[in-house]
């Protein structure tokens, strides 16, 4: 049993390393794998420009895949555990919708005759997205203190998401074509726009979310047995729910701020990882799901890159192609997942 468990971890880690190196090797400029390892080890490459391409472009994108995939997967696992719903994802609380609303105001507030942001930049979008996530988080936090039922909280989250989506639809209808185009491009998601400073900020956010989830790991294990059972075992329901929501909000909000809304990763990864790691213990599941999320997003980014061209397909299109079959499988085999 221990050998099998160790072997599964080796497979997961091996996939992460393999896909990470493969991700670095793909692009419009062909760089031999040998030269990639030479550059990563700090030696001079045959072509000096290859060093710049690896460190300033491909490495940042690969690390963004690792951080973004891990964050979304961790948020998804916690939401599925908290709501005891295999189809709950990290955006069920309306956080992604809140971020989308804030970003739509950046690009399309002129449609209402008001310019809320005079300078449109990557940091403006990131800050606006964070504010939108945080605002919805505060709403859901206040609601969670009034509602003791997780199902009701889930429904409120979906309604908040629907309300923000309707406001975005109004802005889209009123906005100019060029503003609408910029916003629509943001909604496709992007993993290649971050520099090293932004990656440091995203890494800090992901580590903070992971730390909160690890601190709440015992409560998450008990939540699997139901809210009433958890309360009978002395679990502080309010604090446990707050920590889970806080962690998912930080993780989802950080990724959405820097990469845009990326769908299906948080929903699909926990189920895929549970097929490999035969455990419901969150001490094992949390790190395994984090690695699994990194593996999936690296794989999706590889599929999104068209060979020998500089063109890259929208990452959301690829994650949907991967995640949708998983959702169908979960619905068809609900007893296996639960």
Beta strands, then each sheet from edge to edge (+ up, - down):
end
